[in-house]
Amino acid sequence: MATMKIRSEFLTRLKKSLVDDLKGANIQAKVSTEPVPTTLLHRVTVIAAKFKALKHSERQSLVWRIAERTLSEDEQLRISMILTLTRAEADGK
């Protein structure tokens, strides 16, 4: 149970930092996470309309800078990937 609480805390912190920091850059974002089955890893998805104006590498750089500032090195290792998508991309369009 303690492990679940620790996981929850670092994911909550990451989500809040991503939403708040992106909002500061005038980017309204929705952040979701999901566990990777049979591992201690998590996938993070960040969806924002304004990502359309950015290259994928720029999106990744932006969100990983926030993650690196927010999480310890050990916590960063628990992230298997961060997807940065527009709503249309997330919907497969």
Salt bridges, closest charged atoms under 4 A:
ASP20 OD2 - LYS16 NZ 2.48
ASP21 OD2 - ARG69 NH2 2.52
GLU34 OE1 - ARG43 NH1 3.52
GLU75 OE2 - ARG13 NH2 2.44
GLU89 OE2 - HIS56 NE2 3.82
GLU89 OE1 - ARG59 NH1 2.75
ASP91 OD1 - ARG87 NH1 3.25
